[in-house]
Amino acid sequence: MATTTNGIYYRTNGEAAATSEAQALSLATSVDNAIGLVPLVPTSVSVGSGSATTSSSGKVSYTGASSLSLNGLFTTAYANYRIVFQHVLTADTGLNLRLRVNGADNTSAVYNNHHVYWGPGGNGVNIISNHTVFGALFGHGRQRGAYEVYAPQLAVRTGATFHGVAENGSGSTEQHTSSVLHKSDTQFDGVTLYPTGGTFSGTVQVYGYR
């Protein structure tokens, strides 16, 4: 956003001129901006147990959930997506993600994971082919991280990267980084997150970008 010598605000590509800062801000949030992350609101949310609520900006808060499914996220409006979460698990277990379409998880054994982790307990590498999930192999119950998901809405092989940190009750931490691939040309519109054991409580927000 820029301004002329007369104080008129406008988009830097010269389109959609605005005559006040309020109009400029409105334009910035309503147009399909080529830069920056755009928060998305899922069309529906479901949990395997517990409860979940969705704010007007799309942030989902969940409590005591055995799984969390977000529907209607991936569309032709954006090419790529960022899924940011923070939560606490009832046990020191892992976190999994499955791609989803038309209200159903894709559970086929076509997920490949390359995972690196390091921390006070040691370092390691896991390579898992023909798996049924995108795995984020946390070992502690407090987890924060983000998935970058590339072109899930297209009938191509969906790739993703992941980076996160996990903390136990005593403050010991592990860091985790993954690259993952879904090995079939399938269109998806949502995801399911779930712990490998117990339940989790926290928040997740999905953003779209080009």
Phi, psi and chi 1 to 4 in degrees:
 res  aa     phi    psi   chi1   chi2   chi3   chi4
   1 MET       -  138.0 -163.1   67.0   65.8      -
   2 ALA  -138.8  178.6      -      -      -      -
   3 THR  -138.0  148.3 -179.6      -      -      -
   4 THR   -84.3  177.1   66.9      -      -      -
   5 THR   -64.8  -20.3   54.9      -      -      -
   6 ASN   -90.2    4.9  -65.2  -37.5      -      -
   7 GLY    80.9   19.5      -      -      -      -
   8 ILE   -90.0  127.2  -62.9  175.0      -      -
   9 TYR   -84.8  143.8  -68.8   85.5      -      -
  10 TYR  -155.2  159.0   61.0   95.3      -      -
  11 ARG   -70.7  148.5  -69.3 -179.2   62.6 -164.8
  12 THR   -67.0  -17.1   53.5      -      -      -
  13 ASN   -88.3    4.9   63.2    3.3      -      -
  14 GLY    86.1   -1.3      -      -      -      -
  15 GLU   -95.3  162.0  -61.6  175.7   -8.7      -
  16 ALA    52.0   59.3      -      -      -      -
  17 ALA   -61.4  144.3      -      -      -      -
  18 ALA  -123.3  149.2      -      -      -      -
  19 THR  -106.2    4.6   57.3      -      -      -
  20 SER  -152.3  163.4   69.2      -      -      -
  21 GLU   -65.1  -36.6 -175.6  173.7    4.0      -
  22 ALA   -62.1  -42.5      -      -      -      -
  23 GLN   -66.7  -37.4  -71.7 -176.5   12.8      -
  24 ALA   -63.2  -43.0      -      -      -      -
  25 LEU   -65.4  -38.0  -68.8  172.8      -      -
  26 SER   -63.4  -43.1  176.7      -      -      -
  27 LEU   -62.8  -40.1  -74.3  168.8      -      -
  28 ALA   -63.4  -30.8      -      -      -      -
  29 THR   -92.0  -16.9   56.0      -      -      -
  30 SER   -99.4  -26.4   63.6      -      -      -
  31 VAL   -85.7  160.8  -61.3      -      -      -
  32 ASP   -80.0   91.2 -178.9    8.3      -      -
  33 ASN   -73.4  136.8 -156.7  -26.5      -      -
  34 ALA   -77.7  -15.0      -      -      -      -
  35 ILE  -125.5  157.3   59.3  175.5      -      -
  36 GLY    88.4  165.5      -      -      -      -
  37 LEU   -96.6  136.1  -59.5  175.7      -      -
  38 VAL  -110.1  117.2 -180.0      -      -      -
  39 PRO   -66.1  137.9   22.7  -31.8      -      -
  40 LEU  -113.7  148.5  -56.1  177.7      -      -
  41 VAL  -109.0  118.5 -179.2      -      -      -
  42 PRO   -63.9  148.7   21.2  -30.4      -      -
  43 THR   -70.0  -27.9   57.5      -      -      -
  44 SER  -159.7  158.0   65.4      -      -      -
  45 VAL  -134.3  138.4  174.6      -      -      -
  46 SER  -137.5  152.6   60.7      -      -      -
  47 VAL  -126.1  149.7  -67.7      -      -      -
  48 GLY   -73.7  -30.0      -      -      -      -
  49 SER  -156.3  171.1   65.9      -      -      -
  50 GLY    78.2 -149.0      -      -      -      -
  51 SER  -148.1  161.6   61.0      -      -      -
  52 ALA  -150.3  145.3      -      -      -      -
  53 THR  -130.8  153.7   59.0      -      -      -
  54 THR  -123.2  129.4  -53.8      -      -      -
  55 SER   -81.3  172.2   73.2      -      -      -
  56 SER   -64.4  -23.4   59.2      -      -      -
  57 SER   -88.6   -5.3   65.9      -      -      -
  58 GLY   100.6   -4.0      -      -      -      -
  59 LYS   -70.0  128.7  177.3  179.6  -75.2 -171.8
  60 VAL  -103.6  125.7  178.0      -      -      -
  61 SER  -108.9  131.9  -59.2      -      -      -
  62 TYR  -134.4  150.6   45.5   96.8      -      -
  63 THR  -138.2  131.3  -57.5      -      -      -
  64 GLY    58.2   34.9      -      -      -      -
  65 ALA   -91.8  134.7      -      -      -      -
  66 SER   -84.4  -22.0   58.2      -      -      -
  67 SER  -158.6  156.6   64.7      -      -      -
  68 LEU  -135.3  117.9  176.5   72.5      -      -
  69 SER  -111.2  130.2  -63.2      -      -      -
  70 LEU  -114.6  121.6  -49.8  176.6      -      -
  71 ASN  -111.8  156.6  -58.3  -54.3      -      -
  72 GLY    66.1   37.6      -      -      -      -
  73 LEU   -97.6  -44.5  -71.9  170.4      -      -
  74 PHE   -92.3  120.0  -51.7  142.2      -      -
  75 THR  -137.2  179.2   68.9      -      -      -
  76 THR   -73.0   -6.7   56.1      -      -      -
  77 ALA   -66.7  -30.2      -      -      -      -
  78 TYR  -135.6  147.8  -59.5  100.2      -      -
  79 ALA   -84.2  -36.8      -      -      -      -
  80 ASN  -134.8  163.9  -52.6  -59.3      -      -
  81 TYR  -142.7  148.3  -61.4   83.6      -      -
  82 ARG  -122.1  126.1 -177.6  173.4  177.2   83.9
  83 ILE  -112.2  111.9  -56.5  170.7      -      -
  84 VAL  -110.9  129.9 -178.6      -      -      -
  85 PHE  -140.2  157.6   65.9   85.0      -      -
  86 GLN  -148.2  135.2   56.4  178.2   -4.4      -
  87 HIS  -159.1  168.9   55.2 -122.1      -      -
  88 VAL  -122.1  130.4  177.1      -      -      -
  89 LEU   -98.2  155.2  -75.6   74.0      -      -
  90 THR   -78.4   -9.2   55.9      -      -      -
  91 ALA  -145.4  159.4      -      -      -      -
  92 ASP   -78.6   81.4  -73.4  -12.2      -      -
  93 THR  -126.5 -177.4   60.0      -      -      -
  94 GLY   -90.4  173.2      -      -      -      -
  95 LEU  -120.9  134.7  173.6   72.3      -      -
  96 ASN  -121.9  154.9  -73.8  -34.4      -      -
  97 LEU  -133.3  134.3 -179.6  146.4      -      -
  98 ARG  -121.0  142.6  -79.5 -177.5  171.6  140.6
  99 LEU   -75.9  158.5  -66.1  167.5      -      -
 100 ARG  -145.8  145.9 -171.5  170.2  173.6   83.8
 101 VAL  -149.3  136.6   62.6      -      -      -
 102 ASN    52.9   39.8  -64.2  -32.1      -      -
 103 GLY    79.4   11.7      -      -      -      -
 104 ALA  -133.1  139.7      -      -      -      -
 105 ASP   -71.9  146.7  -70.9   -3.5      -      -
 106 ASN   -89.7  110.7 -179.5  -78.7      -      -
 107 THR  -109.3   11.2   59.2      -      -      -
 108 SER   -65.5  152.7  -59.5      -      -      -
 109 ALA   -83.4   64.2      -      -      -      -
 110 VAL  -128.6   18.7  -69.1      -      -      -
 111 TYR   -97.8  127.0  -62.2   81.4      -      -
 112 ASN  -108.5  133.9  -81.6    4.9      -      -
 113 ASN  -125.6  132.6  -57.8  -78.7      -      -
 114 HIS  -121.4  114.2  -63.4   74.8      -      -
 115 HIS  -127.7  133.5 -173.8   82.8      -      -
 116 VAL  -122.8  136.6  179.5      -      -      -
 117 TYR  -140.5  150.6   60.7   93.6      -      -
 118 TRP  -152.1  151.4   59.9   98.7      -      -
 119 GLY   171.6 -173.0      -      -      -      -
 120 PRO   -58.6  -29.2  -23.3   33.2      -      -
 121 GLY   -80.9   -3.8      -      -      -      -
 122 GLY   122.4  173.0      -      -      -      -
 123 ASN  -114.0  161.3  -54.3  -35.2      -      -
 124 GLY  -169.4  168.5      -      -      -      -
 125 VAL  -133.9  131.9  176.3      -      -      -
 126 ASN  -121.7  130.3  -69.5  -47.4      -      -
 127 ILE  -123.1  114.5  -59.7  175.1      -      -
 128 ILE  -123.2  117.5  -54.6  174.2      -      -
 129 SER  -103.6  153.1  -60.3      -      -      -
 130 ASN    53.9   49.9  -57.3  -38.7      -      -
 131 HIS   -97.7  172.5 -157.2   30.8      -      -
 132 THR  -105.6    5.6   59.4      -      -      -
 133 VAL  -148.7  159.1  -66.6      -      -      -
 134 PHE   -81.2  115.6  -79.0  172.7      -      -
 135 GLY   -98.4  139.4      -      -      -      -
 136 ALA  -121.6  100.3      -      -      -      -
 137 LEU   -84.9   62.4  -54.9 -179.4      -      -
 138 PHE   -65.9  153.6  -76.5  119.9      -      -
 139 GLY  -120.6    0.3      -      -      -      -
 140 HIS  -123.1  162.3  -66.4  -32.4      -      -
 141 GLY   -86.4  -14.2      -      -      -      -
 142 ARG  -107.0  119.7  -62.1  178.0 -179.5  175.2
 143 GLN  -132.3  139.9  -57.0  175.4   -2.9      -
 144 ARG  -139.5  137.1  -55.8  167.0 -173.6   83.1
 145 GLY  -179.0 -172.8      -      -      -      -
 146 ALA  -151.7  139.2      -      -      -      -
 147 TYR  -101.0  137.7  -78.2   91.4      -      -
 148 GLU  -105.7  119.1  -57.3  -76.4  -17.5      -
 149 VAL  -113.5  126.7 -174.4      -      -      -
 150 TYR  -108.4  117.6  -50.1  112.8      -      -
 151 ALA    56.0   46.4      -      -      -      -
 152 PRO   -69.7  -22.8   28.7  -36.6      -      -
 153 GLN   -81.8   -5.3   79.0  -71.7   -1.4      -
 154 LEU  -102.3  155.9  -59.4  179.1      -      -
 155 ALA   -82.0   61.7      -      -      -      -
 156 VAL  -134.3  175.8  -62.0      -      -      -
 157 ARG   -75.5  116.3  -61.0 -169.9  174.7 -164.7
 158 THR   -78.8  128.3  -61.9      -      -      -
 159 GLY  -111.1  162.1      -      -      -      -
 160 ALA  -155.1  153.7      -      -      -      -
 161 THR  -123.3  157.0   55.6      -      -      -
 162 PHE  -142.0  140.6  169.9   82.3      -      -
 163 HIS  -144.0  135.3 -176.2   72.6      -      -
 164 GLY  -160.5  172.2      -      -      -      -
 165 VAL  -133.4  143.0   61.2      -      -      -
 166 ALA  -125.7  143.9      -      -      -      -
 167 GLU  -133.9  138.5  177.8 -174.0    6.0      -
 168 ASN   -96.1 -177.9   64.4   13.9      -      -
 169 GLY   -65.1  -23.6      -      -      -      -
 170 SER   -91.4    0.0   62.5      -      -      -
 171 GLY    94.9    0.3      -      -      -      -
 172 SER   -70.8  137.7  176.1      -      -      -
 173 THR  -124.4  154.7   60.6      -      -      -
 174 GLU  -129.2  148.5  -65.0  178.2   -5.7      -
 175 GLN  -115.0  144.5  -66.1 -171.9   60.2      -
 176 HIS  -134.9  136.7  -62.9 -106.9      -      -
 177 THR  -136.0  135.0  -62.7      -      -      -
 178 SER  -137.1  151.9  -57.0      -      -      -
 179 SER  -122.8  136.0   61.1      -      -      -
 180 VAL  -138.2  156.2  -68.3      -      -      -
 181 LEU  -145.4  135.2  178.5   70.7      -      -
 182 HIS   -96.9  117.1 -171.8  -81.3      -      -
 183 LYS   -89.6   40.7  -59.6 -172.6  -57.0  173.5
 184 SER  -144.7  152.0   69.7      -      -      -
 185 ASP   -84.9   83.5  -61.8  -20.6      -      -
 186 THR  -128.4  141.5  -54.3      -      -      -
 187 GLN   -87.9  137.9  -68.4  177.5  -73.7      -
 188 PHE  -127.9  155.2  -61.8  101.9      -      -
 189 ASP  -127.8    1.3   58.3   20.4      -      -
 190 GLY  -163.5 -175.7      -      -      -      -
 191 VAL  -142.7  159.8  -63.8      -      -      -
 192 THR  -124.1  129.7  -68.9      -      -      -
 193 LEU  -107.8  140.1  -68.1  165.3      -      -
 194 TYR  -160.5  146.9   67.3   96.1      -      -
 195 PRO   -77.5  156.3   27.8  -32.2      -      -
 196 THR   -76.0   -8.7   56.3      -      -      -
 197 GLY  -162.5  150.4      -      -      -      -
 198 GLY    70.7 -153.7      -      -      -      -
 199 THR  -128.0  170.7   62.8      -      -      -
 200 PHE  -139.5  157.5   61.3  163.3      -      -
 201 SER  -137.0  135.7  -58.7      -      -      -
 202 GLY   170.3 -149.5      -      -      -      -
 203 THR  -137.8  153.6   62.1      -      -      -
 204 VAL  -144.3  142.0   61.8      -      -      -
 205 GLN  -134.0  135.2  175.0   79.5   64.9      -
 206 VAL  -110.8  136.3 -178.7      -      -      -
 207 TYR  -122.8  145.5  -59.3   87.5      -      -
 208 GLY  -106.8  148.5      -      -      -      -
 209 TYR  -158.7  163.3   64.5   98.5      -      -
 210 ARG   -80.8      -  -69.7 -172.3  180.0  -81.3
